[in-house]
Amino acid sequence: MALDIKICGLKTPDAIAAALTGGASHVGFIFFGKSPRNVDPETAGRLRTAAQGRAKAVAVTVDADDAALDRIIAAMRPDMLQLHGRETPERTAELKARYGLPVIKAFSVHDATDLAAIMPYRGVADRLLFDAKPPKGSDLPGGNGVSFDWRALAALDGDVDYMLSGGLNAGNIAEALKATNAPGIDISSGVEVAPGEKDVRLIAEFFQAVRAATNTMSGAA
Ligand SMILES: O=C(O)c1ccccc1NCC(=O)[C@H](O)[C@H](O)COP(=O)(O)O
């Protein structure tokens, strides 16, 4: 099965073009005021057109209310919604029904005990995303550029569809894929030169590293 690759926190046409050229399956737009990657819905709506028919455009929100989500959905027309806050299973189901969109639910992980949190979301969220816990003092629930111990995911049932996230970069993606065999990966800070500033060269290098890693793994199988 092909590996899904989400480049998240995109804000410029150049960065989106680099993500699509590299072969991103998903491109993510952040709607969170405190984030250096925050975009307004209208800007995201213009930017996401480049991805039409090439990659899924994901709206990333954090405990957003209906009014904020209505505006995002109307202006951006996302293919998927990513819930990166404390949205309950009930709220997740409600949003899926309200917008008729597939939902990615994010979970923060430190060790295998954190995986118990996913149980009530199974059959509700379409996909899970495992991210590291934010460092102390961070204002951001995601996009912190920190990893968790990937061995925590060894306890997962084989049929859980998820994206591995948190502190990935060209230097560690081979090890991350080897440790987890994740069906999808998600990256933001690892392709930036400063918080919120994507770099087209780093994006290209990340895709190269992913290709090298997956070629090595398929050769070894
Ligand atoms: O990236 C942000 O600024 C952000 C802010 C608020 C909620 C979620 C956010 N990012 C969500 C993502 O999917 C990131 O790609 C993920 O957390 C990984 O980020 P990184 O560790 O920087 O690669």
The ligand as a MOL file (V3000), in Angstrom:
LIG
                    3D

  0  0  0     0  0            999 V3000
M  V30 BEGIN CTAB
M  V30 COUNTS 23 23 0 0 0
M  V30 BEGIN ATOM
M  V30 1 O 1.4620 23.1730 13.1720 0
M  V30 2 C 0.8580 23.9120 13.9500 0
M  V30 3 O 1.2380 25.0720 14.1780 0
M  V30 4 C -0.3660 23.3980 14.6480 0
M  V30 5 C -1.0290 24.2470 15.4950 0
M  V30 6 C -2.1670 23.8320 16.1550 0
M  V30 7 C -2.6480 22.5440 15.9620 0
M  V30 8 C -1.9840 21.6790 15.0960 0
M  V30 9 C -0.8500 22.0840 14.4500 0
M  V30 10 N -0.1790 21.2190 13.6030 0
M  V30 11 C -0.7460 19.9710 13.2570 0
M  V30 12 C 0.0170 19.0360 12.4310 0
M  V30 13 O -0.5890 18.1590 11.8320 0
M  V30 14 C 1.5360 19.0450 12.4190 0
M  V30 15 O 1.9740 18.6760 11.1700 0
M  V30 16 C 2.0130 18.0130 13.4460 0
M  V30 17 O 1.7090 18.4730 14.7240 0
M  V30 18 C 3.5430 17.7550 13.3360 0
M  V30 19 O 4.2520 18.9190 13.4990 0
M  V30 20 P 5.8470 18.8840 13.5380 0
M  V30 21 O 6.2600 18.1960 14.7760 0
M  V30 22 O 6.2240 20.3180 13.5220 0
M  V30 23 O 6.3220 18.1780 12.3010 0
M  V30 END ATOM
M  V30 BEGIN BOND
M  V30 1 2 1 2
M  V30 2 1 2 3
M  V30 3 1 2 4
M  V30 4 1 4 5
M  V30 5 2 4 9
M  V30 6 2 5 6
M  V30 7 1 6 7
M  V30 8 2 7 8
M  V30 9 1 8 9
M  V30 10 1 9 10
M  V30 11 1 10 11
M  V30 12 1 11 12
M  V30 13 2 12 13
M  V30 14 1 12 14
M  V30 15 1 14 15
M  V30 16 1 14 16
M  V30 17 1 16 17
M  V30 18 1 16 18
M  V30 19 1 18 19
M  V30 20 1 19 20
M  V30 21 2 20 21
M  V30 22 1 20 22
M  V30 23 1 20 23
M  V30 END BOND
M  V30 END CTAB
M  END
